[in-house]
Amino acid sequence: MLDATARSLIAVIRDAVGRYLAPVTALFSLPVTFLMSNHAYYFGFVPVPLRAAPTPTSAAAAR
């Protein structure tokens, strides 16, 4: 299910915006951790962008 959610996120996000995924996730974490517990955020939400983010090997292979 996590892989399917990450693939859906990849389908929505354009390639040009993908490199800003980490800063957006970091800025998004501040207000969200006030609304929900840390465990729910870091174990429920953060794995999705981590799976969607390009790895250094996949980025090098795309060039």
PAVO-169716 format. One record per residue: residue number from 1; residue in three letters; chain; x, y, z of N, C-alpha, C in turn. Coordinates in nm, 3 decimals, always signed. Example, Ala and Ser with C-alpha at 12.3 -4.5 7.8 and 13.67 -1.06 7.14 Angstrom:
! PAVO-169716
+-------+-------+-------+---------+---------+---------+---------+---------+---------+---------+---------+---------+
! dolum ! torgu ! pator !     n.u !     n.v !     n.w !    ca.u !    ca.v !    ca.w !     c.u !     c.v !     c.w !
+-------+-------+-------+---------+---------+---------+---------+---------+---------+---------+---------+---------+
!     1 !   ALA !     A !  +1.319 !  -0.569 !  +0.780 !  +1.230 !  -0.450 !  +0.780 !  +1.320 !  -0.330 !  +0.780 !
!     2 !   SER !     A !  +1.285 !  -0.225 !  +0.708 !  +1.367 !  -0.106 !  +0.714 !  +1.290 !  +0.003 !  +0.787 !
+-------+-------+-------+---------+---------+---------+---------+---------+---------+---------+---------+---------+
***
This chain:
! PAVO-169716
+-------+-------+-------+---------+---------+---------+---------+---------+---------+---------+---------+---------+
! dolum ! torgu ! pator !     n.u !     n.v !     n.w !    ca.u !    ca.v !    ca.w !     c.u !     c.v !     c.w !
+-------+-------+-------+---------+---------+---------+---------+---------+---------+---------+---------+---------+
!     1 !   MET !     A !  +0.083 !  -0.119 !  +0.000 !  +0.000 !  +0.000 !  +0.000 !  +0.087 !  +0.125 !  +0.000 !
!     2 !   LEU !     A !  +0.197 !  +0.120 !  +0.070 !  +0.288 !  +0.234 !  +0.073 !  +0.345 !  +0.262 !  -0.065 !
!     3 !   ASP !     A !  +0.381 !  +0.158 !  -0.136 !  +0.435 !  +0.176 !  -0.272 !  +0.329 !  +0.234 !  -0.366 !
!     4 !   ALA !     A !  +0.205 !  +0.190 !  -0.352 !  +0.098 !  +0.243 !  -0.438 !  +0.072 !  +0.390 !  -0.409 !
!     5 !   THR !     A !  +0.077 !  +0.428 !  -0.282 !  +0.058 !  +0.569 !  -0.246 !  +0.173 !  +0.653 !  -0.299 !
!     6 !   ALA !     A !  +0.294 !  +0.602 !  -0.289 !  +0.410 !  +0.675 !  -0.340 !  +0.403 !  +0.690 !  -0.492 !
!     7 !   ARG !     A !  +0.358 !  +0.584 !  -0.561 !  +0.343 !  +0.594 !  -0.707 !  +0.237 !  +0.697 !  -0.744 !
!     8 !   SER !     A !  +0.130 !  +0.706 !  -0.666 !  +0.028 !  +0.808 !  -0.691 !  +0.085 !  +0.947 !  -0.672 !
!     9 !   LEU !     A !  +0.167 !  +0.964 !  -0.569 !  +0.231 !  +1.093 !  -0.544 !  +0.326 !  +1.129 !  -0.658 !
!    10 !   ILE !     A !  +0.398 !  +1.031 !  -0.709 !  +0.489 !  +1.055 !  -0.821 !  +0.412 !  +1.097 !  -0.945 !
!    11 !   ALA !     A !  +0.296 !  +1.037 !  -0.966 !  +0.215 !  +1.069 !  -1.083 !  +0.163 !  +1.212 !  -1.077 !
!    12 !   VAL !     A !  +0.140 !  +1.264 !  -0.957 !  +0.085 !  +1.399 !  -0.940 !  +0.194 !  +1.505 !  -0.947 !
!    13 !   ILE !     A !  +0.310 !  +1.476 !  -0.890 !  +0.418 !  +1.574 !  -0.882 !  +0.497 !  +1.575 !  -1.012 !
!    14 !   ARG !     A !  +0.519 !  +1.692 !  -1.065 !  +0.601 !  +1.705 !  -1.186 !  +0.748 !  +1.688 !  -1.151 !
!    15 !   ASP !     A !  +0.829 !  +1.657 !  -1.251 !  +0.972 !  +1.634 !  -1.228 !  +1.043 !  +1.760 !  -1.177 !
!    16 !   ALA !     A !  +1.003 !  +1.877 !  -1.224 !  +1.068 !  +2.001 !  -1.182 !  +1.044 !  +2.031 !  -1.035 !
!    17 !   VAL !     A !  +0.933 !  +1.987 !  -0.982 !  +0.898 !  +2.015 !  -0.843 !  +0.955 !  +1.908 !  -0.750 !
!    18 !   GLY !     A !  +0.990 !  +1.794 !  -0.804 !  +1.037 !  +1.682 !  -0.723 !  +1.161 !  +1.712 !  -0.642 !
!    19 !   ARG !     A !  +1.248 !  +1.797 !  -0.690 !  +1.370 !  +1.826 !  -0.614 !  +1.343 !  +1.910 !  -0.491 !
!    20 !   TYR !     A !  +1.225 !  +1.969 !  -0.482 !  +1.187 !  +2.047 !  -0.364 !  +1.103 !  +1.967 !  -0.265 !
!    21 !   LEU !     A !  +1.096 !  +1.838 !  -0.285 !  +1.013 !  +1.753 !  -0.199 !  +1.064 !  +1.753 !  -0.054 !
!    22 !   ALA !     A !  +1.193 !  +1.749 !  -0.033 !  +1.247 !  +1.748 !  +0.103 !  +1.221 !  +1.879 !  +0.177 !
!    23 !   PRO !     A !  +1.248 !  +1.997 !  +0.118 !  +1.217 !  +2.120 !  +0.190 !  +1.068 !  +2.140 !  +0.216 !
!    24 !   VAL !     A !  +0.985 !  +2.099 !  +0.122 !  +0.840 !  +2.111 !  +0.142 !  +0.795 !  +2.021 !  +0.256 !
!    25 !   THR !     A !  +0.848 !  +1.899 !  +0.261 !  +0.815 !  +1.808 !  +0.370 !  +0.861 !  +1.864 !  +0.504 !
!    26 !   ALA !     A !  +0.979 !  +1.925 !  +0.506 !  +1.030 !  +1.984 !  +0.630 !  +0.945 !  +2.102 !  +0.677 !
!    27 !   LEU !     A !  +0.906 !  +2.189 !  +0.585 !  +0.821 !  +2.302 !  +0.623 !  +0.680 !  +2.258 !  +0.663 !
!    28 !   PHE !     A !  +0.633 !  +2.153 !  +0.599 !  +0.501 !  +2.098 !  +0.629 !  +0.499 !  +2.032 !  +0.767 !
!    29 !   SER !     A !  +0.614 !  +1.983 !  +0.812 !  +0.618 !  +1.909 !  +0.938 !  +0.594 !  +1.997 !  +1.061 !
!    30 !   LEU !     A !  +0.634 !  +2.122 !  +1.055 !  +0.620 !  +2.208 !  +1.172 !  +0.475 !  +2.225 !  +1.214 !
!    31 !   PRO !     A !  +0.384 !  +2.271 !  +1.129 !  +0.246 !  +2.286 !  +1.174 !  +0.175 !  +2.152 !  +1.195 !
!    32 !   VAL !     A !  +0.211 !  +2.051 !  +1.118 !  +0.140 !  +1.924 !  +1.129 !  +0.172 !  +1.853 !  +1.260 !
!    33 !   THR !     A !  +0.294 !  +1.865 !  +1.309 !  +0.327 !  +1.800 !  +1.435 !  +0.257 !  +1.865 !  +1.554 !
!    34 !   PHE !     A !  +0.206 !  +1.986 !  +1.537 !  +0.123 !  +2.045 !  +1.642 !  -0.018 !  +1.987 !  +1.640 !
!    35 !   LEU !     A !  -0.062 !  +1.941 !  +1.524 !  -0.198 !  +1.890 !  +1.509 !  -0.210 !  +1.741 !  +1.535 !
!    36 !   MET !     A !  -0.102 !  +1.668 !  +1.516 !  -0.106 !  +1.524 !  +1.537 !  +0.020 !  +1.482 !  +1.611 !
!    37 !   SER !     A !  +0.021 !  +1.361 !  +1.658 !  +0.137 !  +1.315 !  +1.735 !  +0.258 !  +1.298 !  +1.643 !
!    38 !   ASN !     A !  +0.374 !  +1.304 !  +1.704 !  +0.498 !  +1.287 !  +1.626 !  +0.504 !  +1.150 !  +1.560 !
!    39 !   HIS !     A !  +0.463 !  +1.047 !  +1.633 !  +0.468 !  +0.912 !  +1.578 !  +0.377 !  +0.898 !  +1.457 !
!    40 !   ALA !     A !  +0.259 !  +0.956 !  +1.465 !  +0.165 !  +0.947 !  +1.352 !  +0.222 !  +1.018 !  +1.230 !
!    41 !   TYR !     A !  +0.286 !  +1.130 !  +1.249 !  +0.344 !  +1.203 !  +1.135 !  +0.464 !  +1.130 !  +1.078 !
!    42 !   TYR !     A !  +0.560 !  +1.096 !  +1.162 !  +0.685 !  +1.040 !  +1.112 !  +0.673 !  +0.895 !  +1.066 !
!    43 !   PHE !     A !  +0.579 !  +0.820 !  +1.120 !  +0.562 !  +0.681 !  +1.076 !  +0.445 !  +0.665 !  +0.979 !
!    44 !   GLY !     A !  +0.356 !  +0.765 !  +0.969 !  +0.242 !  +0.756 !  +0.881 !  +0.255 !  +0.838 !  +0.754 !
!    45 !   PHE !     A !  +0.309 !  +0.959 !  +0.765 !  +0.317 !  +1.047 !  +0.649 !  +0.454 !  +1.046 !  +0.583 !
!    46 !   VAL !     A !  +0.558 !  +1.057 !  +0.659 !  +0.694 !  +1.073 !  +0.604 !  +0.738 !  +0.956 !  +0.516 !
!    47 !   PRO !     A !  +0.701 !  +0.831 !  +0.543 !  +0.744 !  +0.724 !  +0.452 !  +0.695 !  +0.740 !  +0.308 !
!    48 !   VAL !     A !  +0.582 !  +0.807 !  +0.288 !  +0.531 !  +0.824 !  +0.151 !  +0.624 !  +0.911 !  +0.067 !
!    49 !   PRO !     A !  +0.661 !  +1.034 !  +0.111 !  +0.757 !  +1.110 !  +0.030 !  +0.895 !  +1.045 !  +0.021 !
!    50 !   LEU !     A !  +0.932 !  +0.968 !  +0.123 !  +1.061 !  +0.899 !  +0.116 !  +1.062 !  +0.796 !  +0.004 !
!    51 !   ARG !     A !  +0.953 !  +0.725 !  -0.013 !  +0.944 !  +0.629 !  -0.122 !  +0.934 !  +0.699 !  -0.257 !
!    52 !   ALA !     A !  +0.871 !  +0.817 !  -0.258 !  +0.851 !  +0.890 !  -0.384 !  +0.976 !  +0.966 !  -0.427 !
!    53 !   ALA !     A !  +1.062 !  +1.000 !  -0.332 !  +1.182 !  +1.079 !  -0.364 !  +1.279 !  +0.997 !  -0.446 !
!    54 !   PRO !     A !  +1.345 !  +1.060 !  -0.542 !  +1.443 !  +0.986 !  -0.623 !  +1.567 !  +0.955 !  -0.541 !
!    55 !   THR !     A !  +1.620 !  +0.838 !  -0.561 !  +1.746 !  +0.802 !  -0.496 !  +1.861 !  +0.850 !  -0.583 !
!    56 !   PRO !     A !  +1.980 !  +0.866 !  -0.528 !  +2.093 !  +0.910 !  -0.610 !  +2.121 !  +0.818 !  -0.728 !
!    57 !   THR !     A !  +2.102 !  +0.688 !  -0.711 !  +2.128 !  +0.597 !  -0.822 !  +2.022 !  +0.610 !  -0.931 !
!    58 !   SER !     A !  +1.895 !  +0.630 !  -0.893 !  +1.793 !  +0.644 !  -0.996 !  +1.806 !  +0.778 !  -1.068 !
!    59 !   ALA !     A !  +1.851 !  +0.881 !  -0.998 !  +1.872 !  +1.010 !  -1.061 !  +1.990 !  +1.006 !  -1.159 !
!    60 !   ALA !     A !  +2.094 !  +0.934 !  -1.121 !  +2.211 !  +0.921 !  -1.209 !  +2.177 !  +0.835 !  -1.331 !
!    61 !   ALA !     A !  +2.094 !  +0.735 !  -1.315 !  +2.056 !  +0.649 !  -1.426 !  +1.966 !  +0.722 !  -1.525 !
!    62 !   ALA !     A !  +1.892 !  +0.821 !  -1.477 !  +1.801 !  +0.896 !  -1.564 !  +1.877 !  +0.991 !  -1.656 !
!    63 !   ARG !     A !  +2.000 !  +1.025 !  -1.621 !  +2.077 !  +1.121 !  -1.703 !  +2.129 !  +1.058 !  -1.827 !
+-------+-------+-------+---------+---------+---------+---------+---------+---------+---------+---------+---------+
***
